[in-house]
Amino acid sequence: MNKQHSLIFLTGLSGSGKSTIGPLLANSLGYEFIDLDQAIEKSAGKSITNIFAEDGETFFRNLEKMTLDRIVARKNMVISLGGGVLENDQSWALIQKSGTLVYLKSPVKTVARRLSNKSDRPLLRGENGSKLSREEIEEKITAILAQRRLRYESAEITVETDIKRIGSTVEELTRKIERYLRNASTTAEDQ
């Protein structure tokens, strides 16, 4: 199967800017935007927090993979991935063969600050579902990042999301993606 270069997958920790940057990037590229987590919630008829609470993470990851299977059949899309989708080996393989992976990288402290008032992130809750302190969130994010780092860093394109304004980040990403896709199509033609 040839790699579909019109699919751009955004990955990174929860709070790295995927849902904010994704629609702007899609608009800049002339693509459609889809948030994988929102697509899952729509098909399941309930929030991800409720899916985790009622059905468990394994059920959620299977639902995530099925939703991803449907999405990769399309073209000209920017897809915001949930923070942990790359941990599922089947989803990881599908993303690798289906499009271009872009890592939105943010420091743990920045992500913790952005998430400290969010209540809709099931992996950032305490054992009994309680709200974590900023320090506990930082510890949990550090552990999650350690687990996911290799796959995040295997992305074809990486951009730091906390050092400049969103518009500048989108412009940089657009340039990098267009350059990458030009190079990829030239390489494919040469083979």
C-alpha angles and dihedrals in degrees: 000000000000118000112258105228094188091073115084115189117200115206136173141108120314104274096030092116104263096134093044099043096036100072092043092049092047090052091048092051094041090244134131118255127223129177107213093209091052090048089052092049091049094050093043094044092226141074123274088243089058093044090054092045097044104030106019135236095286091057090047093051090051091050089047091053093049091050091048090051089058094046097051090061088071132077139224097028139139108211121197106211125209112253094254103039091104091061090071105084093210093050090045092053092046092051092047093054097037107053152327119312117216119191116210101202123200131167117257092244091054093048091047091051091049093048101039093095098037119106099181099077108096095190090056096059128099124256092273094039092266124149114265126225119247089258092050090048090052091050092048093046090049090053092046091048091050088055095048103032098100094053094041090051093049089071117124090230130031126188129180107232102193104056101069142026119285093250091054091047091052091048091050092047093048091052093046093047094047090049092047093049092048090051092045093051092047090051091048091050091051092055 
